[in-house]
């Protein structure tokens, strides 16, 4: 099938999947954002029922909920460290096969409860939960029943709720009734500033039954709690209210400082309580803008009306840029659902995963896994941007790798390796978190090479890309070549290491199939980058690339690691032929039997959201296109996509999982286009997929 002759009606595709609802949905609140900043709202268009959405409340009531966060990529917090705990306190000695020592920060075991970790491993626990992202502030209606005067704290007290998220404009429209009185709210985020804008019209404003409150909490000492409202003395909020309808709040949370700038019309700005700013309406209509900045500023905060205009101009540009797919002509009854997931995943990754740092698995909605980001997941979050012809969205976060190079080099040097070793669990300063698994992972190491190559292909082999990312590629390859273990002229991956399938003893694990293929591809690609740049190829790189150990096999199938395959957790071994481009290391027939084994015998309830795209990539590489579609739409709990488009994972602990969304987009791009970005021929008869704008890929 050639690329679409007639342009796809992109607005029609997007409009089919705008989100309409008439009932509260605690699991699937709606978000507006710009990649650097995100605001998540309940059915009122604000965060009125944030307590009802909290994970603690949901657990207590035996239900599932997603918190309502206000987060930015730059906003992190370190808790006080009065005991002077050091990361060196977490180092544990391991041995390479010849007995030579290496050390990794591993004294925190994520399987411990938070209470056990605090008590038994203070340094490990401290560096596990620090730094973590801040919740910058709660913007909410304060509602009282017009008849009884009682404060309304439960969304089920509202009537006639309506909500529409228009993906084409990025504007959230919400409406509800309380005591027969109607309130309408519009919410949007500025395209390039950490600013949320709101306009509201309400029959409740006249008699004081509704106002807007901007409230501030401190950080809880566990990442699984969203905010701590019980310690008002643990933080400060200095409020300056001006005569021109503006205000500034200077915030201090332990050592983290930031400011909140406010501009409002149609209301009075007051500070009725500690840590609270209230907007008291003076008529039926109000509008306001709230901007979060790192330091005090005299910058002008644009009015809400201007932000709405800018959002309505920005989002059509996003949708008209890059790739698009139209599945409406497909006969398969699952096509509308797959198209819904694809459209919503583009929106969600654009607002959650396209910022100046790698994203955390729960994006900018709520904290997960200590509140920092995981570099091994960055590929699943963001590689698709380049495949879908939007490489600039991936490039936003690659500057962080440049800034983190010194700490990544030190991470390698600590154990005598050259180059840069990229941690797994990390915050913006590049300080690695201790863990029984993370510091021993290897599969994130080639990611910078993959990102650079994807961008190079998407930028039509622009030489400027080679200059921009050459150092990252070089430093990553230096480590890979130095990390391999040589025996009898063969380059192995030797212990201590943990594969992507995190179910093995790191002290005895050799030659994981997926990692062998990915390291080989990374080294070969790095060698090619040197040639493209007119530079000599280091002998250590080319030697290691040519001598990578053959992936281990048993009984006609590949082992996950040498001598064993645990049929649980991530089936990462299939990534050696799919996620990883063809390296020549993998025999397709053997991988075909391996995929069959996985599909027949795997413990499916132990899998995660990105496993289904991973499997679909392998099926695609093997030419099993019907199976690839089936795998993307597998009906299993962790392949469920909520009404807001998020990939659901674990109730209340990990209520959304953006690696699933990004993985879906990457796998779909591989499935419906060839390596040059053109439409793939030979799709199943029931799948009529029109595509345009996809980029070439490795």
N, C-alpha and C positions, 0 to 999 in steps of 0.2 A: 504494500500500500504506500503510495507516495505521500509526501507531506500534503496537508490540506490545501486544495486549490483555492477554495473560497475561504476567506478568513473566518475563524470561529467568532461567533457572536459572544464575546467574553462577558459582556454585561448580563446576557441571558443565562449563561452558565452559573455565574456567581449569584444572580438573583434567585435561582432555583433553590439555593441553600441558605438564604438569609434565615435567621433563627426567629421564629415566632413562638410564643408560649403564653398560656393563660393560667398557669399554676406555678407556685413556688417549686423550685427544684434544688434542694440542699446539696445534691451531688454535683450539679452542673451550673454554677453561677456564670455570668457572662463578663468578659473582660474587654477593655479597650486599652490600646498601648501603641508603642512605636519601636519596640525592640530594645530600647534602653530603659524604658519606664512603663509600668503597667498598673492599671487600676481595675480591680475586680469588684463587681456590684451584685447586690441581690435584686429582687424584683421591683424594688423602689427606684432603681437606678443609682442608688448610693449604697452605703454599707450599714443600713439601718438595723439589720438583724445579724450583725457580725457575731454576736455571742451565740445565737442559734446555729450559725454555721461553723462554730469552732469545733475542733476535733474532740476536745474534752466533753463538750455538751453532747455531741453525737454519740460518743462512747457510752456516756451515762444513760442515754435514752435508747441504746441498742439500734442505732441507725448509722448511716454513712453521710458524711458532709465534706465539702471542700471549703477551706477558710477563705475569707475575703481580704486579700492583701493589697497593700500599696507599696510597691517595691521598685528599686532602681538598681541598675548594674553596679553603680559606684558605692552604694550604701551598705557598708559592712561594719561590724561591731566586734571589738575584742572585750571580753569580760575582764575585770580586774584580776591580777595575778599576784596577790600579796605574798604568797609563798615562794615567789621567784622560780616557779617551775620552768624547766628548760626542755626543748625538744630533745636534747642529748640524753635527758633522763628516760626517754622512751626507747632508746636504741637497744636492739637485741642482736647478739652475734649469731651468724649462720656460717656455714662452710661450703665452699665450692668443692667440686669432686676431688680435688687434690688436697683438701684440708685447709686451703687458704681462707682466711676470715673475711667476711663482709658483714656490714651492719645495716639494719633497716629499722625505722621507727614503727614498732609492732606491738607495743605493750597494751594497746587498747583492742579488746575483742568485741566486735560489734554485736556478738550474740549475747553479751551480758545485758542485763537491764541497766537503765541509766543509774539507778541507785547503787547497784553492785559496782559499776564502773567508777563512780565517784568515790566509793569507799576503798576499793582495792587498788585502783590504778590512777591516782590523782593526776599525774602528768599526762598519761595517755588520754584520760577523759578530757582534760582541759584542752589539749590540742586537737581532739576529735570534734568538740563543739565550738571551737574558735578558729578563725572568725566565723560569724554567721551573718546572713543578710538581716538588715533592719526592716521592720514594718514601720514605714515613715509616718503614718498617721491614719486615723479613721475618719472618714467624712460620711456623716449619717444624718438622717432626719431624727429629730426628737418628736415623737408622736404621742398625743394624749387623746383618749376617747372623748369626743365632743360632748357626750352625755354624762359620763361618770367622772371624767377628768383623770382616769387611771392611765399611767404610762403604758404604751403598747410595746410589748417585748417579743411577741410571737407573730410571725408573718401570717399565720392562719387566721388572725383577727381581721385581715384585709379582705375586701371583696373586689370582684371585677378586675382582677389584675390582668394586665396586658403588657407584653414586652416584645420589642422588635429590635434585633441587632442587624442593621443594614451593612453588610460586608462591603458594599460598593462605596460607601461614604465613611465607614468607621464610626458611625453615630449610633448610640444606644437610646432608643425611645422607650420610656416606661410609664405606666399609668396604674393607679389603684384607687379604690374608694374606701373610706373609713367613715362609718356613721352616715352613709349616704352622700358624703362630700368627696369630690374628685380631686386628684392630684396628678399632674403630668410632669415628667422630668426628661430632659435630654442631657446626655453625657458623652463627652469625647475627650481624647487626649491629643495634645499638640503634636504634629508630625516630627518635631525635632527638639522639643524641650520637655523636661520632666514636669509636665503641667496637665492637670485635669480641669476641664471646663464644664460647668453645669448651668442650665437654665431650668426654671421650675415655675409652674403656675398651679395654685392650689386654693380651693375653697376653705381649707383649714387655716390658712395664714391669717385671715381676718380676725379671728377671736383667739389667736395664740395657741391653737391646738397643734400647730406644726412649726418647727424652726429647724435650722441646720446647725449641727455641732461638728467641729473639727477637734478631735480628742487625741491624746498622746499617751502611750504606755511605755514601759521599759521592756527589756528583753528578758524572756524566761530563761532559766538555766538549763533547759533541755530543748532541743530543736523540735521535738514533737509537740510542744506547746507553742501557740502562735504569738501571744503577747502576754505580758504580766501586768495586770491592772491593780495588783494588791500592794505595790510598794511605791507609793507616790514620792517618798523621800529619796528614791534611788536614781532619780533623773530630774531634769529641770526644763521648764518651758517659760522663757521670758517673753512676754507679749507686749508689743508696742502698737497701739491703735492710733492711727492718724486721722486727721479731719477730712481727708480727701477720699474716703471710702476704701482705704488700703490698710494693711496691717502686716507686721513681720513678727514671726515667732522664732526665737533663737533656742535651739534644742541642744541639750547635752545629755548623752546617755553613756555613762562611764567615760571613756576617752573619745567617743564618737560625737562629733559636732556637726550640725547642719542647720539650715534655716528654711522656714516656710514663709513664702510670700503670698499675700492674699489681696485680691481686688474684687469688690462687690458693688452691685447696684440694686436698688429697691429694698435695702435692708440696713439695719444698724449692726455694726460689729461690736460685740461685747466680750468680756472675759469673766463669766459668772462664777467659774470654779477654777481651781488649780488644774493645769494641763488641759484646759478647755477653752476654745474660742467659739462663740455662738453668733450666728447670723439671725437677727430678729427681723422678720419681714415687716415692711411698712405698707404693703399693699398686696394685691393678689399675685404679682409677678416679681421674681428675683432672678438675678444671674450672678455668677461668681466664677473666678479662676483661682486655683491653688497651685503654686509652683514650689517644688522642692529643690533646693540648691545646696551646694556644699558649704557656702560661707555667706555672710551677710552681703547684700547687694542692693544697689539703688536702681536696678534695671526695672523697666516698666513691664508690668504684667498685662498681657493683652486681654481685652474683654472676651467673655465667652463667645459672643457672636463672631468675633474674628477667628477664634479657634475652630468653631464649627465650619466656617468657610474654608479654612486651611485643610481641615480633615477631609472635607468633601472634595477638595482638589487633589489631595495627596493619594487617597486610596484608588481612584481610577487610574492614576499613573502607575501605582503598584500592579494592579491587575492587568493593565495593558502592556507592561514590561515583561520580558522573559517568556516562559512557556505557558501553554494552556492545553487542556484536554477536554474533549466533549464526548461523553459516553451515551448521549441521549438516543442514538440510533441502535444501541445494542439490544438484542433480544433477551439476553440473560436477565432474569428478574432481579438479580442482585446488583445490576449496574447502577441504579439510582443511589443505592447505599454506598457503593464504592466511590461514585462521583462526589457524594456528600462528604465522605471522609477526606477525599483529596482536596476539595475546595476549603473545607474548614481547617485542615492541617496546614495549608498554605497560610491562611490568616493567623492561626495560632503560633506557628513558628516565626512568622514575621514580627509579631508583637512580643514574643517571649524569648526567642533564641537568636536574635540578630543584633546584639549589642556589643559593647566594647570589651566584655569579658566572656569566656565560655559560659553557657547557661548551666544552672542546676537542673536536675531531672524534672523538677516541678516548676521550672521557669521562674517567673516573677509573681506567681500566685501565692505560694507559701513555701516554707522551708522544708527541705528533705535531706536525709543523710548528713546531719550535722550543719546544714545551712550553707554549705559551700558547693563548688562545682566539681564534676568528675571528668577528667580529661579523656578517659576511655569512651565516655558517652558523647563527646563532642562531635564525633563523626556522625553518629545517628541523629543528633540534633540539627546539624548544619551542612553536611556535605551536599545535601539535595539542592541547596541554594544555587550552587554552581551548575549542577545537572539541569536545573530548570531555568537556566539562562539569567540568573540573578547573582553572579559571583560577588558583587559588591557587598551583599548582605553577609556572606561568609567572611569577606576580608575585614569587616569591622572588628572581629574578634581576634584576627591574626596579629594585630599589633601587640596584643597582650603577650603572645609567645615571644616576640622580640624583647619586650620588657622583662620577661621571666627567664631569658637565656642565662643570666648570671647564676641564678639559683638552680637552674637545671644543670648547668655545668658543674656546680658544686655538688649537686646530688650525684652526678656520675663520678667526680673526682674522689669523693669520700671512700669509694670502694675500688679506686685505682683504674677506673674506666676513662677513656677519652670522650670528647663530645658532650652532648647534653642528654641526660636521662629525664624524661617527662614523668612527673608523679601522676597518680590517679586522683586522689582526694585533696583538694587544694583551694586556697583562697587567693585574692588578688595579689598579695605580696609574694606568692610563690612558696609559702611555708607548707610542707607536706604534712598531712594528718596521719597519725599513727593508726595502724589497723592490722589485723591478722592476715588480711588479703591484699589490700590496696597497694602498699609499697612493693609488693612482690610481683605485681602484674607486669606483663610485657607488651600486651597487644596494643596499647596506646602509643607505643614508641614510633611506629611508622606513620602515625596520623598526619604530622606536619608535612611529610612528603606527599601523602595522598591529597591533602588540601591544596598544596602548591600545584600539583599536577592537574587537578580538577580546574583550578583557576586558569592555569596556562591554556588548557583546552578550551575553556569557556571564553577566554579573551582572544581566541583565534591565534594562539601561539605568539602573542605579543612579547618581544624581547624584554620589555620593561618588567614583565612578571618575573623573569629570571633574575633580574637585578634586585627586585623587591624581596624575593623569598630565597635567594641563593644561600644566604647564611643559615637560615633555618634548616634547609635541606642538608647542607654540609654538616652542621653540628649533629643533626639527628642521625645521619649515616655514619659519622665517626663513632657514635656510641654503638650502633648496631654492629658495626664491624669489630669493635672491641669487645662486645659482650658475648659473641659466639664462642663456643668451647670446642677446641680442636682435638680430635682424636683420629689418628691414622689418616690424616689429610681430609677429614670430613668436618664441616662446621655444624656443630650441634647447638641446641638450646638446652642448657644444663641447669640443674638446681643450684641455689634455691630460686624457684620461680613458680608463679601461679598463673595458669591459663585463664582465658576468658570464661571458661566453664569452671566456676570457682568451687570445685568439689574434690580437690586432690590435695595430697600432702606436698606442700611446696618444697620440702627438704629432699624429696625423692623423685620429683616429676621431671621427666626428660621429654624433649621433642614433641610438644603439642602440634598436631597437624595444622591447625589454622595459623598459629604463630609462625611455623616454619615457612609456609607459603607467603605470609604477609611480609616477613623480614626479607625473604628472597626478592619479592617484588619491590620492596622499599629500596633495597640496596641497588638493584638493577636500574631503577628509575633515577636514583641519585647519581649513578654513573652516567646515565644519559644526560642529566642536567649539567654535569661538568662538561660533557662534550658540546652541548648546546651553547655553553658560555665560553667555549674556546679554551678551557682549562684542562690540565692533566687530570686523569682519573687516578686517585690514590690506589696503589697496588693492593692494600688491605681490603678495600671495598670490593674490587673486581674479583679478588681471590675468594672472599667470603661469599659473594653473590653466586659464584660458579660452583661452590662446594657445599651448599646447604644440604643437610642430611635429607634423604628421601623420607617423606611422611611414613610413619609406621603403619603396618597392616597386620591383620589377623583374620584368617578364614575368609579371605576374599573381600574384606572391607577395611576401611581406614580405622585405626584406633584414634580416639580423642587425644591421648598421650601414649607414650611408648608403653605397650603392654596392657592397656586397660581403656575401657570406655564406660563411664558411669552414665546410665540412661536417665539422667535427671539434670535439671537446671538448663543453662543455655546449651543448645546443640551446636556449639561453635565450630565443631570440626567441619561442618558442611560449608562454612564460610571460606574455606581454602579454595573453593571453586564457585565463585559467584560474587561475594563481597570482594574477594581478591581477584583481580584479572588473571587470565590464563598465564601461568608462569612456566608451563611445561613440566612442573613437578607432579601435577595431579593427572592420573589416568581417568578419563571420563567414565569408563565402564565401572571401574572400582568405586568412583564417587557415586555413580548411579545406584549401585548396590548399597552403598552407605546411606544414601538418602532414603532408600526403601526401608532399611533397618530402622532408621530414626522414625520414619512415619508409622511404622508398625509397632515399635516397642517403647517409644519414649514415654516418660512420666509427664504427661501434658500439663497437668495442673501445677507443675513446678516451673513452667516456662514463663518468660517475660515478654513484654510488648514488642521489643525489637527482634525477638526470635522468629516471628512469623514473616516479616520482611526478609530476614536472613535466609530462611528456608526457601522463600519465593525466589530470591536471587540465585540460589543454587539450582532450583528447578528451571529457571530461565536459561542459565548457562548450559544446562544439559538438554535444552530444547523441549522441555516438558511444559509448554505454555499453559495448557488447561490446569495442570497442577499448581502452577504459580498463581493463577487467579484464585483457585480454591484456597491456597494457603493464606493469601491476603485477607480472605473473608472467612477464615476458620471461626466456627462458633465455639469459642472458649472464653472463660471469664477475663483473662488478661489480653484478649484481642477484642474487647468490647469498647465501642466508641460512644461516649455519652451524647446527649442532645446538644451540648455546646461544642462537640467535636473532639474533646479530650479523650485520650486512651486511658481508661480506668485500670488501676492495678490492685492496690491493697486498701481496703476500707480504712479511712482516717489516718493511716500511716503514710501512704503514698497514693492519694486520691486521684492524681493525674500523673501522666508519664509521657513527657514530650519525646523521648527517644522512639516511642512507638509511632508518633505522628511523623517525625522526620524520616524514620526508617521506611514507613509506608510510601512516602514521596520518592525516596531513592529507589526502592524496589520497583515501584510503578514506572519510573523513568526507564529503568533497565528493561522492564517487561515489554513496553509498548514502543520503544525506539531502539534503533541499532546504535553501534558505538559512535557513529557520526552524528547522532542526534536526529536522524530521519525516522519516519514511521516504519515500524517493523512489519515485515510481511509474514503471512502465515499464522496470524492470530486465530484462535478458535472462531468458528462460524458465528457463534452467539455474541461475540464481542466485536462490535463495530466502533472503533476508537479513532476519533479525529484528533490530531496533535499538531502543534506548531510551536516553534521557538525553543525547542530543546537543544542543549549544547552537546558537542562531542565530549566523550569521556574516555578514560584509559581502557 
